[in-house]
Amino acid sequence: MGKRALFACAVLTLAHAAAGGAYAERTREPSARTALSADQRRALEHLREGQRLLRVETLDAAAREFERAVRLDPRLVMAHYGLGQARMALKDFPAAVEAYVACREAFLAVQAADTEGRLAFAQARDDQARDLRDSAREVEAELRTVPLNSAAAAALSRRLQRLQNQIDAVDQFRGLELGGSHVEVPPSLSLALGSAYFRSARFEDAEREYKAAIAVRPGFGEALNNLSVLYLQTGRPAEAMDAMTRAAKAPRGPPPRPRRTWS
């Protein structure tokens, strides 16, 4: 299918609600950083190295770094997602399915964790977001120094796109640390898993995940396009045309913030 699945991962901006003290207390941003365990700190080091290696397309080494990260901290959502990206790029699609399934399980585990666990996740997520944005600025600056249609510019543009994909994925994990809230599984994660299933010729599973992404974000053009390809692959041209028509009407621009409900 050739579409790079994004997943969607978060930089939090907490909103202080005006209605009710209990609600306001739940949404208050912590004033102090949560202390991370030694294993969590080491996991973050492996995550950062994996992201660096992924950006320069050293894929096997990147996968090893992500695997080390999730062994140390199984709830490190972004490391599972990075492992899925590396496995997809290596065309090891069954392993990519495993990584994305583990990513979703980690996402749900963070959502069910105690306050300390959720805040530790938020700290790791925000640190990663800063690192990614710093790297993106460096690549943008380097891109301005090379000829426009050169091989160097093409390579830098690919690297910048990967960084933006990772930033968008991180942005999908806003709100997980808020007690009493439920955040939908990010549609970009469902899309990524669906694409891994599709490339593994598991079409029923792929269809389920694409539809899950669209259920959360009805105007998700990439998921609708992928679903149309799946319909064509499985002999359903009328459904493929409907999905393509909906994709053509999909809004452009950055994805909306994830949906959150309060229990």
Secondary structure, DSSP 8 states (H G I E B T S, - for coil): -----------------SS-HHHHHHT---SS-----HHHHHHHHHHHHHHHHHHTT-HHHHHHHHHHHHHH-TT-HHHHHHHHHHHHHTT-HHHHHHHHHHHHHHHHHHHHS-HHHHHHHHHHHHHHHHHHHHHHHHHHHHHTTS-TTSHHHHHHHHHHHHHHHHHHHHHTTTTTTSTTEEE---HHHHHHHHHHHHHTT-HHHHHHHHHHHHHH-TT-HHHHHHHHHHHHHTT-HHHHHHHHHHHHTS--SS-----EEE-
